[in-house]
């Protein structure tokens, strides 16, 4: 089994807590864990940024 890596994310200020609530709602609606939703959101954001950078280069 591959060795896992850990990333702790803390939600402390008001904007962070709103983001946490959005993630929590998405997890419940999609019947996924919070970790799964965060991984999906991060993956989507990285792909979007890569696409935007490629667009800027052309």
N, C-alpha and C positions, 0 to 999 in steps of 0.2 A: 504494500500500500504506500502511495507517495506521501512524503512528509508535507504537512499543511503549514501554511503561513497565516498569521493572525494580524488583523487590522482592527484596532479599537477606535470607534468613532463616538465622540461625546457630543451630545446636544444640550447646550447650556443656555444660550440667550434666546430671546423671544422668536427670532427668525429661525433659529435652529429647531426650536420646539415645534414650530409650524411645519417645518420640513419633516421632522420625525412623525408628526401626525399624518402627513400625506403618505409617507412610506408605509406606515402602519395600516392605513386604510387600503392602500394598493395591495399590500400583502393579504389582507383579509378578503378583499374582493377577488383576487386571483387564486386564493387558497394556496399561498406559498408562504415560506418563512420570510422573516425580515431579511435574513442574510441573502436568500435567493433574490429578493426584489432589489436589494442594494447592488448585488453583482450584475443583475440585468441592467439597472439604470446606469451604472458605471460603464459597462460594456457599450451601451447605446451612446453615451456621451463621448466616449473615446472614438467610436466609429464616426460620429458626427463631426468631431473636431478634425479627424484625419481627412474626411471628405472636404471640409471647408478649406483646409490648408492646401490640398491638392488643387482645388478650384482657384485659389489665390495664385498658385504657381503657373497656371495656364492662362 
